[in-house]
Amino acid sequence: MNTQKTYHFQFTLLVVILLICFFTNISLGSVSIPLNSIFGSLFGTIDNSTWQLIITDFRLPKAITAILVGSGLGISGLLMQTLFRNPLAGPFVLGISSGASLGVALVILGSGLFGGLFTTALISKWSIVVAASLGSFLVLLAVLAVSSKVRDTMAILIIGLMFGSITAAVVSVLSYFSSAEQLQQYIFWGFGSLSNLSWSDLIIFFGIYLTGLILSVASIKGLNSLLLGDNYAMSLGVSLKQNRLIIILATSLIAGTITAFAGPIAFIGLAIPHLTRQLFKTSNHKILIPAVFLFGAIVMLICDSIAQIPGSDYTLPINAITALVGAPVVIWLLVRQRKMMF
């Protein structure tokens, strides 16, 4: 175990790296903007009105979205891995992402099966966000209903996977009856994107995200007790049923909102908790939650900077970058450490 002083140093280092990645992310893109112009835009005005518009209306919201998405998925993954005591659990293990995907599929692909019920005119950014939110919310209600009836935590995990299989089957049926154009639109949504949010969208996103984050912090005592088993947790006066509901609700709010606004982004929620444990060598969630927050935000900013292909007009799918950049790093760390902390 590291000392608290060491943790202070590591947190300071992560905050500095986060700030560097944040401003670097804003400066990179099809148009490179010097750092002094970025500071001038954030704390005043700059002479170049085009740069001012790019920074304030596009790159700054996208960078903030990357921080929220990376930190939120990392924390959600940490909560699920602790709840199920399974290192392979991720933020979407309860079927939240599958429910959101089904909602979006009904809007985009539904016209192929239901005829005039869904039309292209109805498909917009907000219709997709609402559909994804409703889909994930319905799955959340189903999972909460099941968790109130089932005492075994692993049974909830299996039921969540079954929900995912059911929704995937429905999406497959919708895809079969859809046109190539509809399939392409749905696939593009599945790539994930951090650049679709305006400032008003970001405020709504942050409000729901903050609610889930507060619930996550409130469950720290229960998370720590779960690591030692259900019986030990009950001996400390922790209500397993209530604690489990809070953890599931927090994960669903964060992961569901991220999927609704940014699409299903893979890898981050599964890998970031493991990367953080390798750095901090602790299982105390009072340390892990803020550490995962910073680590997830940093990794997502780096992945987004790579996806922009600086100096080019092309932007790669963020989903592909998170896996291509992150998976080899996790493999290398686990081989180097020879074991996985949990």
C-alpha positions in Angstrom: 0.0 0.0 0.0 1.2 3.5 -0.9 1.2 6.3 1.7 -1.3 9.1 1.6 1.5 11.5 0.6 2.2 9.4 -2.4 -1.4 9.5 -3.4 -1.3 13.3 -3.1 1.7 13.3 -5.6 -0.1 11.0 -8.0 -3.3 13.0 -7.9 -1.3 16.2 -8.5 0.4 14.6 -11.4 -2.9 13.4 -12.9 -4.4 16.8 -12.6 -1.4 18.4 -14.4 -1.6 15.8 -17.2 -5.3 16.3 -17.5 -4.8 20.1 -18.0 -2.1 19.5 -20.6 -4.3 17.0 -22.5 -7.3 19.4 -22.2 -5.6 22.3 -23.8 -3.7 20.1 -26.3 -7.0 18.6 -27.4 -8.5 22.1 -28.0 -5.4 23.2 -30.0 -5.4 20.2 -32.4 -7.7 19.5 -35.3 -8.0 20.4 -39.0 -6.9 23.9 -38.0 -4.1 24.1 -35.5 -4.5 26.9 -32.9 -1.6 28.2 -30.8 -2.0 27.8 -27.0 -1.7 31.5 -26.4 -4.7 32.1 -28.6 -6.7 29.4 -26.7 -5.9 31.1 -23.4 -6.9 34.4 -24.9 -10.2 33.0 -26.1 -11.0 31.4 -22.8 -10.1 34.4 -20.6 -10.9 37.2 -23.0 -11.1 37.7 -26.8 -8.7 37.2 -29.7 -8.4 39.1 -32.9 -9.1 36.0 -35.1 -12.9 35.6 -35.0 -12.8 32.3 -36.8 -10.5 30.8 -34.2 -12.8 32.3 -31.5 -15.8 30.6 -33.0 -14.0 27.2 -33.4 -12.8 27.2 -29.8 -15.9 28.4 -28.0 -18.6 26.7 -30.1 -16.9 23.4 -31.1 -13.7 22.4 -29.5 -14.3 23.5 -25.9 -17.7 21.7 -25.7 -16.1 18.6 -27.3 -13.2 18.6 -24.8 -15.6 18.9 -21.9 -17.7 16.1 -23.3 -14.6 13.9 -23.5 -13.8 14.6 -19.8 -17.4 13.7 -18.8 -17.6 10.6 -21.0 -14.1 9.2 -20.0 -14.6 9.8 -16.3 -18.2 8.6 -16.3 -17.5 5.3 -18.1 -14.5 4.7 -15.9 -16.5 5.2 -12.7 -19.4 3.1 -14.0 -17.0 0.3 -14.9 -15.5 0.5 -11.4 -18.9 0.3 -9.7 -19.9 -2.8 -11.8 -16.6 -4.6 -11.2 -16.9 -4.1 -7.5 -20.6 -5.0 -7.3 -20.2 -8.2 -9.2 -16.6 -8.8 -8.1 -15.8 -9.6 -11.7 -12.8 -8.0 -13.5 -14.6 -8.4 -16.9 -17.7 -6.4 -15.9 -18.2 -3.1 -17.6 -20.6 -0.2 -17.4 -22.9 -1.8 -20.0 -23.1 -5.2 -18.4 -26.6 -4.6 -17.2 -27.9 -4.1 -20.8 -28.0 -0.3 -20.5 -26.2 0.2 -23.8 -28.3 -2.5 -25.5 -31.5 -0.8 -24.4 -30.2 2.5 -25.8 -29.2 0.8 -29.0 -32.6 -0.7 -29.3 -34.3 2.7 -28.9 -32.1 4.2 -31.6 -32.6 1.2 -33.9 -36.4 1.6 -33.6 -36.1 5.3 -34.7 -33.5 4.8 -37.5 -34.4 1.3 -38.7 -38.0 1.1 -37.7 -39.4 2.5 -40.9 -38.1 -0.6 -42.7 -40.3 -2.9 -40.6 -43.2 -0.6 -39.5 -43.7 1.3 -42.7 -44.9 4.9 -42.2 -44.8 4.7 -38.4 -41.2 6.1 -38.4 -40.2 8.5 -41.1 -36.9 10.0 -42.0 -38.3 13.4 -41.1 -38.7 12.3 -37.5 -35.0 11.4 -37.3 -33.0 14.2 -35.7 -30.3 14.5 -33.0 -32.9 15.0 -30.2 -35.1 12.1 -31.4 -32.1 9.8 -31.2 -31.1 11.1 -27.8 -34.7 10.7 -26.5 -35.0 7.2 -28.0 -31.6 6.1 -26.5 -32.6 7.5 -23.1 -36.0 5.8 -23.1 -34.4 2.5 -24.2 -31.8 2.6 -21.4 -34.4 3.8 -18.9 -36.8 0.9 -19.7 -33.9 -1.6 -19.3 -33.0 0.1 -16.0 -36.5 -0.3 -14.7 -36.5 -4.0 -15.6 -33.1 -4.5 -13.9 -34.2 -2.6 -10.8 -37.4 -4.7 -10.7 -35.4 -7.9 -10.9 -32.8 -6.8 -8.4 -35.5 -6.2 -5.8 -36.7 -9.8 -6.2 -33.4 -11.6 -6.7 -31.0 -11.9 -3.8 -28.0 -13.3 -5.7 -25.9 -10.6 -7.3 -24.5 -12.9 -10.0 -28.1 -13.7 -11.1 -28.6 -9.9 -11.8 -25.4 -10.1 -13.9 -26.7 -13.0 -16.0 -30.2 -11.4 -16.3 -28.5 -8.2 -17.6 -26.6 -10.2 -20.2 -29.9 -11.8 -21.2 -31.5 -8.4 -21.7 -28.6 -7.5 -23.9 -29.1 -10.7 -26.0 -32.8 -10.0 -26.4 -32.3 -6.4 -27.6 -29.5 -7.5 -29.9 -31.9 -10.0 -31.5 -34.6 -7.3 -32.0 -32.0 -5.0 -33.6 -30.9 -7.8 -35.9 -34.6 -8.2 -37.1 -34.9 -4.5 -37.7 -31.6 -4.5 -39.6 -32.8 -7.2 -41.9 -35.8 -5.2 -43.1 -33.9 -1.9 -43.3 -32.3 -0.1 -46.3 -28.6 0.4 -46.9 -29.0 4.1 -46.0 -30.7 3.3 -42.7 -28.1 0.7 -41.8 -25.3 3.2 -42.6 -26.9 5.8 -40.3 -27.3 3.3 -37.5 -23.7 2.1 -37.9 -22.4 5.7 -37.8 -24.3 6.3 -34.5 -22.6 3.1 -33.2 -19.2 4.6 -33.9 -19.7 7.1 -31.1 -19.1 10.8 -31.3 -18.0 13.6 -28.9 -18.7 16.5 -31.2 -22.5 16.6 -31.4 -23.2 18.5 -28.2 -23.9 22.2 -28.0 -23.7 24.1 -24.8 -27.4 23.6 -24.0 -27.0 19.9 -24.6 -24.0 19.8 -22.4 -25.9 21.4 -19.5 -28.5 18.7 -19.6 -25.8 16.0 -20.0 -23.9 17.4 -17.0 -27.0 17.6 -14.8 -27.8 13.9 -15.2 -24.1 12.9 -15.0 -23.7 14.9 -11.7 -26.6 13.1 -10.2 -25.1 9.7 -11.0 -21.7 10.9 -9.7 -23.2 12.0 -6.4 -24.8 8.6 -6.0 -21.4 6.9 -6.7 -19.7 9.0 -4.0 -22.5 8.2 -1.6 -22.0 4.4 -2.1 -18.2 4.4 -1.3 -18.7 2.8 2.1 -20.9 0.1 0.6 -18.4 -0.5 -2.2 -15.5 -1.0 0.2 -17.5 -3.4 2.3 -18.6 -5.5 -0.7 -15.0 -6.3 -1.5 -14.8 -8.4 1.7 -18.1 -10.3 1.1 -21.8 -9.9 1.7 -21.7 -11.2 5.3 -19.0 -8.7 6.3 -20.9 -5.9 4.7 -24.0 -6.8 6.6 -22.0 -7.0 9.8 -21.0 -3.3 9.2 -24.7 -2.4 9.0 -24.7 -2.0 5.2 -28.1 -2.8 3.6 -27.1 -5.0 0.7 -30.4 -4.4 -1.1 -30.3 -0.6 -0.8 -26.6 -0.4 -1.6 -27.1 -2.6 -4.7 -29.9 -0.4 -5.9 -27.9 2.8 -5.5 -24.9 1.3 -7.3 -27.1 0.1 -10.2 -29.0 3.4 -10.4 -25.7 5.4 -10.4 -24.2 3.3 -13.1 -27.4 3.4 -15.2 -27.7 7.2 -15.0 -24.1 7.8 -16.0 -23.7 5.1 -18.6 -27.2 5.6 -20.1 -26.7 9.3 -20.4 -23.3 8.9 -22.1 -24.7 6.4 -24.6 -27.7 8.7 -25.3 -25.6 11.7 -26.1 -22.3 10.3 -27.3 -23.2 6.8 -28.5 -21.9 3.4 -27.2 -18.2 3.9 -26.5 -16.3 0.7 -25.7 -13.2 -0.2 -23.8 -12.9 2.8 -21.4 -15.3 1.5 -18.8 -13.7 -2.0 -18.7 -10.0 -0.9 -18.8 -9.7 2.3 -16.9 -10.4 0.8 -13.4 -7.7 -1.8 -14.0 -5.2 0.8 -15.3 -5.9 2.9 -12.2 -5.4 0.0 -9.8 -2.0 -0.6 -11.4 -1.0 2.9 -10.6 -2.5 3.4 -7.2 -2.2 -0.2 -5.8 -5.3 0.2 -3.6 -8.8 -1.1 -3.4 -10.1 1.8 -1.4 -12.9 3.4 -3.4 -12.3 6.7 -1.6 -9.1 6.8 -3.6 -10.2 4.9 -6.7 -13.2 6.9 -7.6 -11.4 10.3 -8.0 -8.4 8.5 -9.5 -10.6 6.8 -12.1 -12.3 10.1 -12.8 -9.0 11.7 -13.7 -7.6 8.7 -15.5 -10.7 8.2 -17.6 -10.8 11.8 -18.6 -7.1 11.8 -19.6 -7.4 8.7 -21.7 -10.5 9.9 -23.5 -8.9 13.3 -24.3 -5.9 11.5 -25.7 -8.0 9.1 -27.8 -10.1 12.1 -29.1 -6.9 14.0 -30.0 -5.7 11.0 -32.0 -9.1 10.5 -33.7 -9.1 14.1 -35.0 -5.9 13.3 -37.1 -4.3 16.8 -36.6 -3.9 18.7 -39.8 -6.5 16.6 -41.6 -10.2 17.1 -42.3 -10.9 13.5 -41.4 -12.1 12.3 -38.0 -11.8 8.6 -37.1 -14.5 6.8 -35.1 -13.8 7.3 -31.4 -14.8 3.7 -30.7 -12.0 2.4 -32.9 -9.4 4.6 -31.3 -10.3 3.7 -27.7 -9.8 0.0 -28.5 -6.8 0.3 -30.7 -4.9 2.6 -28.3 -6.1 1.2 -25.0 -6.2 -2.5 -25.4 -2.5 -3.0 -26.1 -1.7 -0.8 -23.1 -3.8 -3.0 -20.8 -2.3 -6.2 -22.2 1.2 -4.8 -21.7 0.5 -3.7 -18.1 -1.1 -7.0 -17.1 1.8 -9.0 -18.6 4.3 -6.7 -16.9 2.5 -7.0 -13.5 1.9 -10.7 -14.0 -1.3 -10.4 -12.0 -4.5 -8.3 -11.9 -5.3 -6.3 -8.8 -8.9 -6.5 -7.6 
